[in-house]
Structure formats: C-alpha cells, structure tokens
Amino acid sequence: MSGCIQWESIDAHSARATLRHAGLTVSAVLHFNEDGLLDQVTAERYWVEDGKFALRHWSGRVEDYREAGGMRIPMKVEVLWHLDTGDSSYFRAGITEIEYNV
C-alpha cells in the first residue's frame, strides 16, 4: 500500500501536510509568502537529549528564489533546531549552478 498526504488549510499563508505510510504518520506546517512561494517549513521532530528522545521544534527556511529552466526555485536553504538554549543551525546549502535533463 502506498502512502498518502492529507492537506489542511491553517490560514491564508500556511497549510499542514500530514503523511501516512507503513503505519507511520508525520506532519509539518508549510508557510508561504505573499507571492505564494514556500518560505518556511515547521514541525516537531525527535531530538536526542541525555540519551532520550524528546520532541523539539524544527524549521527549514528557503529563500532567494530565481528562475532556472523555466521554474522558480529557492537557491538557499537553512535547517534549524529551536532549542531552549537557542536556535541551532545544522544544515545550510545554496545552489550555484543547475542543469536539467542532461
């Protein structure tokens, strides 16, 4: 059986996506800017703390949309944990070149 994604509107600029597959369920909130482009994803994810799993707030930010191959894509992304001690960036990436259908 394949998985499914359920969409739920939250407000004019955000929606919750819930994925169900193989007995597992995960969800995230997708946040869109005034142009309708994705700019942030937020969720509760498991973090290992003192050898135990604990749910913590997590987010991914995308920015610097540019036209490439007839599509608008974000050229930068950053993923963060939002911890009691402050935000912790654990992944940053930027696209410097892209080719389609090579």
C-alpha positions as CSV (number, residue, x, y, z in Angstrom):
1,M,0.0,0.0,0.0
2,S,1.3,3.4,-0.9
3,G,1.3,6.4,1.4
4,C,-0.9,9.4,1.3
5,I,-0.7,13.1,2.1
6,Q,-3.6,14.9,3.7
7,W,-3.6,18.7,3.4
8,E,-5.3,21.0,5.9
9,S,-5.6,24.8,5.4
10,I,-4.5,26.8,8.5
11,D,-4.8,30.3,7.2
12,A,-4.2,32.3,4.1
13,H,-0.4,31.6,4.2
14,S,0.0,28.2,5.8
15,A,-1.1,24.6,5.5
16,R,-0.5,21.4,7.4
17,A,0.7,18.4,5.4
18,T,0.3,15.0,7.1
19,L,2.0,12.0,5.5
20,R,0.8,8.5,6.4
21,H,2.9,5.5,5.2
22,A,3.6,2.0,6.5
23,G,1.9,2.7,9.9
24,L,3.8,5.9,10.4
25,T,2.4,9.4,10.5
26,V,4.4,12.7,10.3
27,S,3.2,16.2,9.7
28,A,4.7,19.6,9.1
29,V,3.3,23.1,8.5
30,L,4.3,24.8,5.2
31,H,4.4,28.6,5.3
32,F,4.0,30.6,2.1
33,N,4.9,34.2,1.4
34,E,2.8,36.9,-0.3
35,D,3.7,35.6,-3.7
36,G,2.6,32.1,-2.8
37,L,6.1,30.7,-2.6
38,L,7.2,28.4,0.1
39,D,9.4,30.2,2.6
40,Q,9.4,28.0,5.7
41,V,8.5,24.5,6.9
42,T,8.0,23.9,10.7
43,A,7.5,20.7,12.6
44,E,8.0,18.9,15.8
45,R,10.9,16.3,15.4
46,Y,12.6,14.0,17.7
47,W,15.9,15.2,19.2
48,V,18.2,13.1,21.3
49,E,18.7,14.7,24.7
50,D,20.6,13.0,27.6
51,G,20.2,9.7,25.7
52,K,16.5,10.0,25.4
53,F,14.2,11.1,22.5
54,A,12.3,14.3,23.0
55,L,10.1,16.3,20.6
56,R,11.6,19.7,19.7
57,H,10.6,22.5,17.4
58,W,12.4,22.3,14.0
59,S,12.2,24.5,10.9
60,G,13.6,24.8,7.4
61,R,13.8,28.2,5.6
62,V,14.1,28.6,1.9
63,E,14.9,31.9,0.1
64,D,16.4,33.7,-2.8
65,Y,14.0,32.3,-5.5
66,R,15.3,32.5,-9.0
67,E,14.2,31.4,-12.5
68,A,16.0,28.3,-13.7
69,G,14.9,26.1,-16.5
70,G,11.5,27.8,-16.6
71,M,10.9,27.2,-12.9
72,R,11.2,29.4,-9.9
73,I,13.3,27.6,-7.3
74,P,14.9,28.6,-4.0
75,M,18.6,28.9,-4.2
76,K,19.3,28.9,-0.4
77,V,18.0,26.7,2.4
78,E,18.8,26.5,6.1
79,V,17.5,24.0,8.6
80,L,17.4,24.7,12.4
81,W,16.6,23.2,15.7
82,H,14.8,25.6,18.1
83,L,16.1,24.6,21.5
84,D,15.8,26.0,25.0
85,T,19.4,27.2,24.6
86,G,18.6,29.0,21.3
87,D,18.5,28.2,17.6
88,S,21.0,25.7,16.3
89,S,21.6,25.7,12.5
90,Y,22.6,22.2,11.4
91,F,22.3,22.4,7.6
92,R,22.8,25.2,5.1
93,A,23.0,24.9,1.3
94,G,23.0,27.1,-1.7
95,I,22.6,26.2,-5.4
96,T,25.3,27.8,-7.5
97,E,24.5,26.0,-10.8
98,I,21.7,23.9,-12.1
99,E,21.2,21.9,-15.3
100,Y,18.0,20.0,-16.3
101,N,17.7,16.9,-18.4
102,V,21.4,16.5,-19.0
